[in-house]
Amino acid sequence: MAILTLEHVSKIYGPLKALDNINLEVREGEWLAIMGPSG
């Protein structure tokens, strides 16, 4: 069972396309980390 579901997510910072139409599902008990240039 998913505790977090994201569908068709995009994020742009100025000229940088950080996310482009992503889908993500996090299930109970799973860990998720998203790392960028600033850590």
CHARMM internal coordinates of N, CA and C (Angstrom, degrees):
IC EDIT
DIST 1 N 1 CA 1.4476
DIST 1 CA 1 C 1.5346
ANGL 1 N 1 CA 1 C 109.28
DIST 1 C 2 N 1.3030
ANGL 1 CA 1 C 2 N 116.74
DIHE 1 N 1 CA 1 C 2 N 129.38
DIST 2 N 2 CA 1.4644
ANGL 1 C 2 N 2 CA 121.58
DIHE 1 CA 1 C 2 N 2 CA -179.13
DIST 2 CA 2 C 1.5250
ANGL 2 N 2 CA 2 C 110.31
DIHE 1 C 2 N 2 CA 2 C -78.89
DIST 2 C 3 N 1.3449
ANGL 2 CA 2 C 3 N 115.64
DIHE 2 N 2 CA 2 C 3 N 134.97
DIST 3 N 3 CA 1.4632
ANGL 2 C 3 N 3 CA 119.69
DIHE 2 CA 2 C 3 N 3 CA 173.74
DIST 3 CA 3 C 1.5256
ANGL 3 N 3 CA 3 C 110.68
DIHE 2 C 3 N 3 CA 3 C -100.20
DIST 3 C 4 N 1.3502
ANGL 3 CA 3 C 4 N 115.77
DIHE 3 N 3 CA 3 C 4 N -13.10
DIST 4 N 4 CA 1.4633
ANGL 3 C 4 N 4 CA 121.29
DIHE 3 CA 3 C 4 N 4 CA 175.86
DIST 4 CA 4 C 1.5173
ANGL 4 N 4 CA 4 C 108.05
DIHE 3 C 4 N 4 CA 4 C -147.45
DIST 4 C 5 N 1.3252
ANGL 4 CA 4 C 5 N 116.70
DIHE 4 N 4 CA 4 C 5 N 127.65
DIST 5 N 5 CA 1.4599
ANGL 4 C 5 N 5 CA 122.20
DIHE 4 CA 4 C 5 N 5 CA 176.73
DIST 5 CA 5 C 1.5214
ANGL 5 N 5 CA 5 C 108.72
DIHE 4 C 5 N 5 CA 5 C -131.58
DIST 5 C 6 N 1.3198
ANGL 5 CA 5 C 6 N 116.29
DIHE 5 N 5 CA 5 C 6 N 127.34
DIST 6 N 6 CA 1.4590
ANGL 5 C 6 N 6 CA 122.66
DIHE 5 CA 5 C 6 N 6 CA 174.22
DIST 6 CA 6 C 1.5215
ANGL 6 N 6 CA 6 C 107.44
DIHE 5 C 6 N 6 CA 6 C -120.87
DIST 6 C 7 N 1.3289
ANGL 6 CA 6 C 7 N 116.60
DIHE 6 N 6 CA 6 C 7 N 136.08
DIST 7 N 7 CA 1.4603
ANGL 6 C 7 N 7 CA 120.83
DIHE 6 CA 6 C 7 N 7 CA 179.49
DIST 7 CA 7 C 1.5187
ANGL 7 N 7 CA 7 C 110.08
DIHE 6 C 7 N 7 CA 7 C -132.14
DIST 7 C 8 N 1.3284
ANGL 7 CA 7 C 8 N 115.67
DIHE 7 N 7 CA 7 C 8 N 133.09
DIST 8 N 8 CA 1.4675
ANGL 7 C 8 N 8 CA 123.60
DIHE 7 CA 7 C 8 N 8 CA 174.46
DIST 8 CA 8 C 1.5326
ANGL 8 N 8 CA 8 C 111.65
DIHE 7 C 8 N 8 CA 8 C 56.22
DIST 8 C 9 N 1.3234
ANGL 8 CA 8 C 9 N 117.03
DIHE 8 N 8 CA 8 C 9 N 49.81
DIST 9 N 9 CA 1.4651
ANGL 8 C 9 N 9 CA 122.21
DIHE 8 CA 8 C 9 N 9 CA -178.40
DIST 9 CA 9 C 1.5247
ANGL 9 N 9 CA 9 C 110.01
DIHE 8 C 9 N 9 CA 9 C -95.76
DIST 9 C 10 N 1.3278
ANGL 9 CA 9 C 10 N 115.51
DIHE 9 N 9 CA 9 C 10 N 131.94
DIST 10 N 10 CA 1.4622
ANGL 9 C 10 N 10 CA 122.22
DIHE 9 CA 9 C 10 N 10 CA 175.12
DIST 10 CA 10 C 1.5207
ANGL 10 N 10 CA 10 C 108.23
DIHE 9 C 10 N 10 CA 10 C -130.82
DIST 10 C 11 N 1.3336
ANGL 10 CA 10 C 11 N 116.43
DIHE 10 N 10 CA 10 C 11 N 147.45
DIST 11 N 11 CA 1.4645
ANGL 10 C 11 N 11 CA 121.49
DIHE 10 CA 10 C 11 N 11 CA 177.25
DIST 11 CA 11 C 1.5160
ANGL 11 N 11 CA 11 C 108.64
DIHE 10 C 11 N 11 CA 11 C -146.01
DIST 11 C 12 N 1.3257
ANGL 11 CA 11 C 12 N 115.33
DIHE 11 N 11 CA 11 C 12 N 129.14
DIST 12 N 12 CA 1.4587
ANGL 11 C 12 N 12 CA 121.81
DIHE 11 CA 11 C 12 N 12 CA -179.45
DIST 12 CA 12 C 1.5222
ANGL 12 N 12 CA 12 C 108.84
DIHE 11 C 12 N 12 CA 12 C -123.42
DIST 12 C 13 N 1.3381
ANGL 12 CA 12 C 13 N 116.34
DIHE 12 N 12 CA 12 C 13 N 132.11
DIST 13 N 13 CA 1.4603
ANGL 12 C 13 N 13 CA 123.54
DIHE 12 CA 12 C 13 N 13 CA 174.36
DIST 13 CA 13 C 1.5217
ANGL 13 N 13 CA 13 C 107.28
DIHE 12 C 13 N 13 CA 13 C -114.71
DIST 13 C 14 N 1.3144
ANGL 13 CA 13 C 14 N 117.23
DIHE 13 N 13 CA 13 C 14 N 99.79
DIST 14 N 14 CA 1.4707
ANGL 13 C 14 N 14 CA 120.02
DIHE 13 CA 13 C 14 N 14 CA -176.97
DIST 14 CA 14 C 1.5183
ANGL 14 N 14 CA 14 C 109.46
DIHE 13 C 14 N 14 CA 14 C 57.93
DIST 14 C 15 N 1.3472
ANGL 14 CA 14 C 15 N 118.23
DIHE 14 N 14 CA 14 C 15 N -122.89
DIST 15 N 15 CA 1.4664
ANGL 14 C 15 N 15 CA 120.45
DIHE 14 CA 14 C 15 N 15 CA -179.44
DIST 15 CA 15 C 1.5349
ANGL 15 N 15 CA 15 C 113.70
DIHE 14 C 15 N 15 CA 15 C -83.47
DIST 15 C 16 N 1.3411
ANGL 15 CA 15 C 16 N 117.50
DIHE 15 N 15 CA 15 C 16 N -5.71
DIST 16 N 16 CA 1.4664
ANGL 15 C 16 N 16 CA 121.43
DIHE 15 CA 15 C 16 N 16 CA -175.36
DIST 16 CA 16 C 1.5252
ANGL 16 N 16 CA 16 C 111.54
DIHE 15 C 16 N 16 CA 16 C -94.81
DIST 16 C 17 N 1.3286
ANGL 16 CA 16 C 17 N 116.12
DIHE 16 N 16 CA 16 C 17 N 121.23
DIST 17 N 17 CA 1.4631
ANGL 16 C 17 N 17 CA 120.64
DIHE 16 CA 16 C 17 N 17 CA 174.23
DIST 17 CA 17 C 1.5287
ANGL 17 N 17 CA 17 C 107.28
DIHE 16 C 17 N 17 CA 17 C -91.32
DIST 17 C 18 N 1.3351
ANGL 17 CA 17 C 18 N 116.68
DIHE 17 N 17 CA 17 C 18 N 99.24
DIST 18 N 18 CA 1.4656
ANGL 17 C 18 N 18 CA 121.96
DIHE 17 CA 17 C 18 N 18 CA -175.01
DIST 18 CA 18 C 1.5244
ANGL 18 N 18 CA 18 C 111.68
DIHE 17 C 18 N 18 CA 18 C -76.64
DIST 18 C 19 N 1.3127
ANGL 18 CA 18 C 19 N 117.64
DIHE 18 N 18 CA 18 C 19 N -40.00
DIST 19 N 19 CA 1.4654
ANGL 18 C 19 N 19 CA 123.04
DIHE 18 CA 18 C 19 N 19 CA 177.80
DIST 19 CA 19 C 1.5177
ANGL 19 N 19 CA 19 C 107.78
DIHE 18 C 19 N 19 CA 19 C -131.52
DIST 19 C 20 N 1.3219
ANGL 19 CA 19 C 20 N 116.73
DIHE 19 N 19 CA 19 C 20 N 138.56
DIST 20 N 20 CA 1.4613
ANGL 19 C 20 N 20 CA 120.42
DIHE 19 CA 19 C 20 N 20 CA -177.83
DIST 20 CA 20 C 1.5219
ANGL 20 N 20 CA 20 C 110.23
DIHE 19 C 20 N 20 CA 20 C -131.90
DIST 20 C 21 N 1.3305
ANGL 20 CA 20 C 21 N 116.15
DIHE 20 N 20 CA 20 C 21 N 94.14
DIST 21 N 21 CA 1.4630
ANGL 20 C 21 N 21 CA 122.80
DIHE 20 CA 20 C 21 N 21 CA 174.36
DIST 21 CA 21 C 1.5341
ANGL 21 N 21 CA 21 C 112.04
DIHE 20 C 21 N 21 CA 21 C 56.64
DIST 21 C 22 N 1.3375
ANGL 21 CA 21 C 22 N 117.13
DIHE 21 N 21 CA 21 C 22 N 50.01
DIST 22 N 22 CA 1.4655
ANGL 21 C 22 N 22 CA 120.18
DIHE 21 CA 21 C 22 N 22 CA -178.43
DIST 22 CA 22 C 1.5213
ANGL 22 N 22 CA 22 C 111.45
DIHE 21 C 22 N 22 CA 22 C -88.77
DIST 22 C 23 N 1.3097
ANGL 22 CA 22 C 23 N 115.24
DIHE 22 N 22 CA 22 C 23 N 154.43
DIST 23 N 23 CA 1.4580
ANGL 22 C 23 N 23 CA 123.92
DIHE 22 CA 22 C 23 N 23 CA 170.42
DIST 23 CA 23 C 1.5202
ANGL 23 N 23 CA 23 C 106.83
DIHE 22 C 23 N 23 CA 23 C -120.52
DIST 23 C 24 N 1.3250
ANGL 23 CA 23 C 24 N 116.77
DIHE 23 N 23 CA 23 C 24 N 138.85
DIST 24 N 24 CA 1.4569
ANGL 23 C 24 N 24 CA 121.21
DIHE 23 CA 23 C 24 N 24 CA -176.38
DIST 24 CA 24 C 1.5204
ANGL 24 N 24 CA 24 C 109.05
DIHE 23 C 24 N 24 CA 24 C -145.60
DIST 24 C 25 N 1.3202
ANGL 24 CA 24 C 25 N 115.48
DIHE 24 N 24 CA 24 C 25 N 136.86
DIST 25 N 25 CA 1.4596
ANGL 24 C 25 N 25 CA 120.78
DIHE 24 CA 24 C 25 N 25 CA 175.65
DIST 25 CA 25 C 1.5229
ANGL 25 N 25 CA 25 C 108.19
DIHE 24 C 25 N 25 CA 25 C -133.34
DIST 25 C 26 N 1.3248
ANGL 25 CA 25 C 26 N 116.43
DIHE 25 N 25 CA 25 C 26 N 126.37
DIST 26 N 26 CA 1.4609
ANGL 25 C 26 N 26 CA 122.22
DIHE 25 CA 25 C 26 N 26 CA 177.48
DIST 26 CA 26 C 1.5201
ANGL 26 N 26 CA 26 C 107.19
DIHE 25 C 26 N 26 CA 26 C -113.90
DIST 26 C 27 N 1.3127
ANGL 26 CA 26 C 27 N 114.82
DIHE 26 N 26 CA 26 C 27 N 125.58
DIST 27 N 27 CA 1.4636
ANGL 26 C 27 N 27 CA 120.32
DIHE 26 CA 26 C 27 N 27 CA -178.80
DIST 27 CA 27 C 1.5210
ANGL 27 N 27 CA 27 C 110.67
DIHE 26 C 27 N 27 CA 27 C -98.75
DIST 27 C 28 N 1.3020
ANGL 27 CA 27 C 28 N 116.25
DIHE 27 N 27 CA 27 C 28 N 159.06
DIST 28 N 28 CA 1.4600
ANGL 27 C 28 N 28 CA 122.06
DIHE 27 CA 27 C 28 N 28 CA -179.97
DIST 28 CA 28 C 1.5274
ANGL 28 N 28 CA 28 C 110.08
DIHE 27 C 28 N 28 CA 28 C -55.09
DIST 28 C 29 N 1.3262
ANGL 28 CA 28 C 29 N 116.55
DIHE 28 N 28 CA 28 C 29 N 131.26
DIST 29 N 29 CA 1.4588
ANGL 28 C 29 N 29 CA 122.06
DIHE 28 CA 28 C 29 N 29 CA 179.92
DIST 29 CA 29 C 1.5182
ANGL 29 N 29 CA 29 C 114.36
DIHE 28 C 29 N 29 CA 29 C 91.78
DIST 29 C 30 N 1.3367
ANGL 29 CA 29 C 30 N 118.18
DIHE 29 N 29 CA 29 C 30 N -12.31
DIST 30 N 30 CA 1.4624
ANGL 29 C 30 N 30 CA 121.33
DIHE 29 CA 29 C 30 N 30 CA 178.30
DIST 30 CA 30 C 1.5252
ANGL 30 N 30 CA 30 C 110.33
DIHE 29 C 30 N 30 CA 30 C -85.54
DIST 30 C 31 N 1.3261
ANGL 30 CA 30 C 31 N 116.10
DIHE 30 N 30 CA 30 C 31 N 154.39
DIST 31 N 31 CA 1.4576
ANGL 30 C 31 N 31 CA 123.27
DIHE 30 CA 30 C 31 N 31 CA 176.05
DIST 31 CA 31 C 1.5208
ANGL 31 N 31 CA 31 C 108.22
DIHE 30 C 31 N 31 CA 31 C -112.98
DIST 31 C 32 N 1.3139
ANGL 31 CA 31 C 32 N 115.94
DIHE 31 N 31 CA 31 C 32 N 147.25
DIST 32 N 32 CA 1.4576
ANGL 31 C 32 N 32 CA 121.12
DIHE 31 CA 31 C 32 N 32 CA 179.38
DIST 32 CA 32 C 1.5230
ANGL 32 N 32 CA 32 C 109.17
DIHE 31 C 32 N 32 CA 32 C -140.19
DIST 32 C 33 N 1.3138
ANGL 32 CA 32 C 33 N 116.55
DIHE 32 N 32 CA 32 C 33 N 134.13
DIST 33 N 33 CA 1.4652
ANGL 32 C 33 N 33 CA 121.78
DIHE 32 CA 32 C 33 N 33 CA 174.32
DIST 33 CA 33 C 1.5195
ANGL 33 N 33 CA 33 C 108.09
DIHE 32 C 33 N 33 CA 33 C -134.39
DIST 33 C 34 N 1.3097
ANGL 33 CA 33 C 34 N 115.98
DIHE 33 N 33 CA 33 C 34 N 133.70
DIST 34 N 34 CA 1.4572
ANGL 33 C 34 N 34 CA 121.64
DIHE 33 CA 33 C 34 N 34 CA 175.29
DIST 34 CA 34 C 1.5211
ANGL 34 N 34 CA 34 C 106.70
DIHE 33 C 34 N 34 CA 34 C -115.15
DIST 34 C 35 N 1.3182
ANGL 34 CA 34 C 35 N 115.84
DIHE 34 N 34 CA 34 C 35 N 118.78
DIST 35 N 35 CA 1.4648
ANGL 34 C 35 N 35 CA 121.19
DIHE 34 CA 34 C 35 N 35 CA -175.68
DIST 35 CA 35 C 1.5253
ANGL 35 N 35 CA 35 C 109.76
DIHE 34 C 35 N 35 CA 35 C -109.58
DIST 35 C 36 N 1.3025
ANGL 35 CA 35 C 36 N 115.04
DIHE 35 N 35 CA 35 C 36 N 142.27
DIST 36 N 36 CA 1.4527
ANGL 35 C 36 N 36 CA 121.05
DIHE 35 CA 35 C 36 N 36 CA 176.57
DIST 36 CA 36 C 1.5172
ANGL 36 N 36 CA 36 C 110.37
DIHE 35 C 36 N 36 CA 36 C -130.43
DIST 36 C 37 N 1.3272
ANGL 36 CA 36 C 37 N 117.16
DIHE 36 N 36 CA 36 C 37 N -171.67
DIST 37 N 37 CA 1.4594
ANGL 36 C 37 N 37 CA 121.25
DIHE 36 CA 36 C 37 N 37 CA -177.35
DIST 37 CA 37 C 1.5335
ANGL 37 N 37 CA 37 C 113.66
DIHE 36 C 37 N 37 CA 37 C -57.33
DIST 37 C 38 N 1.3288
ANGL 37 CA 37 C 38 N 117.55
DIHE 37 N 37 CA 37 C 38 N -30.81
DIST 38 N 38 CA 1.4641
ANGL 37 C 38 N 38 CA 119.63
DIHE 37 CA 37 C 38 N 38 CA -178.41
DIST 38 CA 38 C 1.5270
ANGL 38 N 38 CA 38 C 112.39
DIHE 37 C 38 N 38 CA 38 C -89.21
DIST 38 C 39 N 1.3277
ANGL 38 CA 38 C 39 N 116.05
DIHE 38 N 38 CA 38 C 39 N 0.65
DIST 39 N 39 CA 1.4556
ANGL 38 C 39 N 39 CA 120.47
DIHE 38 CA 38 C 39 N 39 CA 175.57
DIST 39 CA 39 C 1.4680
ANGL 39 N 39 CA 39 C 112.96
DIHE 38 C 39 N 39 CA 39 C 89.09
END
COOR INIT
IC SEED 1 N 1 CA 1 C
IC BUILD
